[in-house]
Amino acid sequence: MTDVPQQPSATAPKPAAPAKPVARSLDEIKRDPLVARACERAGDAIISAKEFAGEISLTVDRERIVEVAKAFRDDGFNYLVDLAGVDYSSYPNWTGDRFGVSYMLYSFSKNNRVRLKVTTDENTPIPSVTSVWKTANWHERETFDMFGIIFEGHPNLERILMWDGFNGHPLRKDFPIRGIDTGARIYPEVFPEGGGPKAGSTGKDVKDVNIYKGDWPHYGTWPVAEIAARAAEGGMPPAPELAGVVADTAKPTEEAPWHDPEKALPERMELARAGNLKDKLFAAMAQTDCTACGWDCEGYAAALASGETTDITLCVPGEDETESMLKQLMAGKA
């Protein structure tokens, strides 16, 4: 007779959950063979420690980060994998300094990683570790650019991703999620340095610009709004001095073979003959993409075709030739 396996009793006790590992103290972590020698050199410069996912993180006295970095480099952690900023301003129950900087170190000989961390407020600089690891140069520049954290002693601490004069630091928690439009990059003659449209200045829904409710400093008027206002008063476009500029984008493409400032108007119009109204308006422009009108050539054509503007006098480099053709096209006579 075949033995029938017994079913477990419904009242059988469940196996006990494995005990959570006991967290090691600061002194116990500092004695770990992976970091013991470096920690001995660093002494009381290491002020706290924790472990997570099998990796050790050590919080260091901000003023002594270079000393500690050298201790770890000399103990084999000669590769600075990354250096990154953290903004704790919206971190739950956080009561320390607003910013942190984490240094991710790797030792090829030990085949292991260690993280160092320092904290600082908005005004106190952190000593640069570029003298310890040359790769810290760009890492610190990016952290300065994105968070505004100052690294004292850096050989060339300037923005690396955003441009000089950019309004704010994009990875700070108080930077608007939708970003900001800093028009000074494209329209320096209209906006002050670092400036651009603010919510509502474009005539669009506020949500199309940003969700920041306060006032951004150094903001100006949206170029198209200014152009329209001046045109209504019989004035000139805001940047006629750009009329002699030929942008790098002024090149023919497969979709717009007429986009060539070297081609004469009749030749451009022939190339756009089978196109829609926007294409023909585009072909009638001077094709320089100088932005004196407030758009590039295609943008101005699209604004006319959609009714965003009805002013056909804004193509300064095209002069009377372009204005005459635009007039015919808008009247449906060309």
C-alpha positions as CSV (number, residue, x, y, z in Angstrom):
1,M,0.0,0.0,0.0
2,T,1.3,3.4,-0.9
3,D,1.9,5.8,1.9
4,V,-0.2,8.9,1.8
5,P,1.7,12.0,2.8
6,Q,0.3,13.7,5.8
7,Q,-1.1,17.2,5.3
8,P,0.3,19.9,7.6
9,S,-2.0,20.7,10.4
10,A,-3.9,24.0,10.1
11,T,-2.8,24.9,13.6
12,A,0.9,24.1,12.9
13,P,3.0,27.1,14.0
14,K,4.5,29.3,11.2
15,P,8.3,29.3,11.0
16,A,9.8,32.2,12.8
17,A,11.0,35.2,10.7
18,P,14.7,35.5,10.4
19,A,16.1,37.9,13.0
20,K,17.1,41.3,11.7
21,P,20.9,41.8,11.8
22,V,22.0,44.0,14.6
23,A,23.3,47.3,13.3
24,R,27.0,47.8,14.0
25,S,28.1,50.9,16.0
26,L,30.4,53.6,14.6
27,D,33.4,52.1,16.3
28,E,32.6,48.6,15.0
29,I,32.2,49.8,11.4
30,K,35.5,51.8,11.7
31,R,37.2,48.5,12.6
32,D,35.9,46.7,9.6
33,P,38.9,45.3,7.6
34,L,37.7,47.2,4.5
35,V,38.1,50.6,6.0
36,A,40.1,50.1,9.2
37,R,43.4,51.5,8.1
38,A,41.9,54.6,6.4
39,C,39.7,55.2,9.4
40,E,42.6,54.9,11.8
41,R,44.4,57.7,9.8
42,A,41.2,59.8,9.7
43,G,40.6,59.5,13.4
44,D,37.7,61.7,14.8
45,A,37.2,63.3,11.3
46,I,34.6,60.5,10.8
47,I,31.6,61.4,12.8
48,S,29.0,58.8,12.0
49,A,28.6,55.6,9.9
50,K,26.0,53.2,8.6
51,E,25.6,50.2,6.4
52,F,23.0,49.6,3.7
53,A,22.8,46.8,1.1
54,G,26.2,45.6,2.3
55,E,28.0,49.0,1.7
56,I,29.5,51.3,4.2
57,S,28.8,55.0,4.3
58,L,30.9,57.3,6.5
59,T,29.9,60.9,7.4
60,V,32.9,63.1,7.6
61,D,33.6,66.5,9.2
62,R,33.2,68.9,6.3
63,E,36.4,70.9,7.0
64,R,38.4,67.7,7.0
65,I,37.1,66.0,3.9
66,V,40.4,66.4,2.0
67,E,42.3,64.8,4.9
68,V,39.9,61.8,4.9
69,A,39.9,61.6,1.1
70,K,43.7,61.3,1.1
71,A,43.6,58.6,3.8
72,F,41.2,56.5,1.7
73,R,43.1,57.1,-1.6
74,D,46.3,56.0,0.1
75,D,44.6,52.8,1.3
76,G,43.7,51.8,-2.2
77,F,40.5,53.7,-2.9
78,N,42.1,55.6,-5.8
79,Y,39.0,55.7,-8.1
80,L,36.4,58.4,-7.4
81,V,33.4,56.8,-9.2
82,D,31.2,59.8,-8.7
83,L,30.5,62.9,-6.6
84,A,26.9,64.0,-6.2
85,G,24.9,66.6,-4.3
86,V,21.7,66.0,-2.3
87,D,19.0,68.6,-1.3
88,Y,17.4,67.5,2.0
89,S,15.1,70.5,2.2
90,S,12.0,68.4,1.7
91,Y,13.3,65.2,3.3
92,P,10.9,63.9,5.9
93,N,11.9,64.9,9.5
94,W,15.3,66.2,8.4
95,T,16.8,68.6,10.8
96,G,20.4,68.9,9.6
97,D,22.1,71.0,6.9
98,R,20.2,71.5,3.7
99,F,22.8,70.0,1.4
100,G,24.9,66.8,1.3
101,V,27.7,65.7,-1.0
102,S,28.4,62.0,-1.5
103,Y,31.7,60.7,-2.7
104,M,31.5,57.2,-4.2
105,L,34.9,55.5,-3.9
106,Y,36.1,52.2,-5.5
107,S,39.2,50.2,-4.8
108,F,40.4,47.9,-7.6
109,S,42.7,46.0,-5.2
110,K,39.9,45.3,-2.7
111,N,37.2,45.1,-5.4
112,N,34.9,47.0,-3.1
113,R,33.2,50.4,-2.6
114,V,32.9,52.9,0.2
115,R,30.8,56.1,0.4
116,L,32.0,59.3,2.1
117,K,29.5,62.1,2.9
118,V,29.6,65.7,4.1
119,T,26.8,68.2,4.7
120,T,26.6,72.0,4.4
121,D,24.2,74.9,4.3
122,E,23.6,77.3,1.5
123,N,26.4,79.6,2.3
124,T,29.3,77.4,3.6
125,P,31.7,76.1,1.1
126,I,33.1,72.5,1.1
127,P,36.9,72.0,0.5
128,S,37.5,70.7,-3.0
129,V,39.0,67.2,-3.4
130,T,40.5,68.0,-6.8
131,S,43.9,67.7,-5.3
132,V,43.1,64.1,-4.3
133,W,41.3,62.9,-7.4
134,K,41.6,64.9,-10.6
135,T,38.2,63.5,-11.8
136,A,36.6,65.6,-9.0
137,N,37.1,68.6,-11.2
138,W,34.0,68.1,-13.4
139,H,32.0,66.3,-10.7
140,E,32.3,69.4,-8.4
141,R,31.5,71.7,-11.3
142,E,28.3,69.8,-12.1
143,T,27.3,69.8,-8.4
144,F,27.9,73.5,-8.2
145,D,25.9,74.0,-11.4
146,M,22.9,71.9,-10.3
147,F,22.8,72.7,-6.6
148,G,24.8,75.9,-6.1
149,I,27.1,74.2,-3.6
150,I,30.5,76.0,-3.4
151,F,33.8,74.0,-3.5
152,E,36.5,76.0,-2.0
153,G,39.9,75.6,-3.7
154,H,38.5,74.3,-7.0
155,P,40.7,75.5,-9.9
156,N,37.8,76.6,-12.1
157,L,34.5,76.5,-10.4
158,E,32.0,77.6,-13.1
159,R,28.8,76.2,-14.7
160,I,29.3,73.1,-16.8
161,L,25.8,72.3,-18.1
162,M,23.9,75.5,-17.8
163,W,25.2,78.9,-19.0
164,D,26.6,81.7,-17.0
165,G,23.7,83.8,-15.7
166,F,21.2,81.0,-15.7
167,N,18.4,81.7,-13.2
168,G,18.7,79.1,-10.5
169,H,20.0,75.6,-9.9
170,P,17.9,72.9,-11.5
171,L,18.3,70.1,-9.0
172,R,17.3,72.1,-6.0
173,K,14.0,71.0,-4.6
174,D,12.5,74.5,-4.9
175,F,13.2,74.7,-8.6
176,P,9.9,74.3,-10.6
177,I,9.3,70.8,-11.9
178,R,8.4,72.1,-15.4
179,G,11.5,74.2,-15.5
180,I,11.8,77.9,-16.5
181,D,12.2,79.4,-20.0
182,T,15.3,81.7,-19.8
183,G,14.9,83.7,-23.0
184,A,18.1,85.7,-22.6
185,R,20.0,82.7,-24.1
186,I,18.3,83.4,-27.4
187,Y,17.1,87.0,-27.0
188,P,19.8,88.8,-25.1
189,E,18.6,92.1,-26.6
190,V,15.2,91.6,-25.0
191,F,15.8,89.9,-21.7
192,P,18.3,90.8,-18.9
193,E,20.9,88.3,-18.1
194,G,19.3,85.0,-16.8
195,G,15.8,86.3,-17.7
196,G,12.9,85.0,-19.7
197,P,9.1,84.8,-19.6
198,K,7.3,84.3,-16.4
199,A,3.9,82.8,-15.9
200,G,1.2,84.5,-18.0
201,S,3.6,86.7,-19.9
202,T,3.2,84.7,-23.1
203,G,-0.6,84.9,-23.3
204,K,-0.7,81.1,-22.9
205,D,-2.1,79.1,-20.0
206,V,0.1,79.7,-17.0
207,K,0.8,75.9,-16.8
208,D,2.5,76.1,-20.2
209,V,5.3,78.2,-18.7
210,N,5.9,76.9,-15.2
211,I,4.1,76.2,-12.0
212,Y,6.1,78.5,-9.7
213,K,3.8,80.9,-8.0
214,G,6.3,83.5,-6.9
215,D,8.2,86.2,-8.8
216,W,11.4,85.2,-10.6
217,P,14.0,88.0,-10.5
218,H,15.4,89.5,-13.8
219,Y,12.4,88.4,-15.9
220,G,11.4,90.4,-19.0
221,T,8.7,90.5,-21.7
222,W,8.2,87.6,-24.2
223,P,9.7,88.7,-27.5
224,V,6.6,88.1,-29.6
225,A,4.5,90.0,-27.1
226,E,6.9,92.9,-27.3
227,I,7.0,92.8,-31.1
228,A,3.2,92.8,-31.3
229,A,3.0,95.8,-29.0
230,R,5.6,97.7,-31.0
231,A,4.0,96.8,-34.3
232,A,0.6,98.0,-33.0
233,E,2.3,101.4,-32.2
234,G,3.9,101.5,-35.6
235,G,7.3,100.7,-34.2
236,M,10.2,98.5,-35.4
237,P,11.0,94.9,-34.3
238,P,13.0,94.8,-31.2
239,A,16.2,93.6,-32.8
240,P,16.8,95.1,-36.3
241,E,20.5,94.8,-35.6
242,L,20.2,91.0,-36.0
243,A,19.1,91.5,-39.7
244,G,22.6,90.9,-40.9
245,V,23.0,87.6,-39.0
246,V,22.9,84.3,-40.8
247,A,22.4,81.5,-38.3
248,D,23.9,78.0,-38.5
249,T,20.4,76.6,-39.0
250,A,19.9,78.5,-42.3
251,K,20.4,75.4,-44.4
252,P,18.2,73.5,-46.8
253,T,16.6,70.3,-45.6
254,E,14.7,67.5,-47.3
255,E,11.4,68.9,-45.9
256,A,12.4,72.5,-46.7
257,P,14.7,72.7,-49.7
258,W,14.0,76.4,-50.1
259,H,15.6,77.1,-46.7
260,D,18.7,78.5,-48.3
261,P,19.7,82.2,-48.0
262,E,21.7,81.8,-51.3
263,K,18.6,81.1,-53.4
264,A,16.6,83.9,-55.0
265,L,13.0,84.4,-54.0
266,P,11.5,83.1,-57.3
267,E,13.6,79.9,-57.0
268,R,12.5,79.4,-53.3
269,M,8.8,80.0,-54.2
270,E,9.0,77.4,-57.0
271,L,10.4,74.8,-54.6
272,A,7.5,75.5,-52.3
273,R,4.8,75.6,-55.0
274,A,3.2,72.3,-54.0
275,G,3.3,73.0,-50.3
276,N,0.7,74.4,-47.9
277,L,0.4,78.0,-46.9
278,K,2.9,77.8,-44.1
279,D,5.5,76.3,-46.5
280,K,5.0,79.1,-49.0
281,L,5.2,81.7,-46.3
282,F,8.4,80.0,-45.1
283,A,9.9,80.1,-48.6
284,A,9.1,83.8,-48.8
285,M,11.3,84.6,-45.8
286,A,14.9,85.7,-46.1
287,Q,16.0,82.3,-44.8
288,T,18.7,83.7,-42.5
289,D,17.0,82.5,-39.2
290,C,18.3,85.8,-37.8
291,T,15.4,86.0,-35.2
292,A,15.1,89.8,-35.7
293,C,11.3,89.1,-36.0
294,G,11.2,87.1,-32.8
295,W,11.1,83.7,-34.4
296,D,13.3,81.8,-36.9
297,C,12.0,81.8,-40.5
298,E,9.8,78.8,-40.1
299,G,8.4,80.0,-36.8
300,Y,7.4,83.4,-38.3
301,A,5.7,81.5,-41.2
302,A,3.8,79.3,-38.8
303,A,2.7,82.3,-36.7
304,L,1.3,84.0,-39.8
305,A,-0.3,80.8,-41.1
306,S,-2.0,80.1,-37.7
307,G,-3.1,83.7,-37.1
308,E,-0.8,84.2,-34.1
309,T,0.3,87.4,-35.8
310,T,-0.9,89.2,-38.8
311,D,2.0,91.6,-39.1
312,I,3.8,90.9,-42.4
313,T,6.5,93.6,-41.9
314,L,8.8,91.8,-39.5
315,C,11.2,90.1,-41.9
316,V,13.9,92.9,-41.8
317,P,16.5,91.2,-44.0
318,G,13.8,90.3,-46.6
319,E,12.8,93.9,-46.9
320,D,10.2,94.9,-49.5
321,E,10.6,91.8,-51.5
322,T,9.5,89.5,-48.7
323,E,6.8,91.8,-47.5
324,S,5.3,92.0,-50.9
325,M,5.2,88.2,-51.3
326,L,3.8,87.7,-47.8
327,K,1.0,90.2,-48.6
328,Q,0.1,88.2,-51.7
329,L,0.2,84.9,-49.9
330,M,-2.0,86.1,-47.0
331,A,-4.5,87.5,-49.5
332,G,-4.6,84.2,-51.4
333,K,-3.2,85.8,-54.6
334,A,0.0,83.8,-54.8
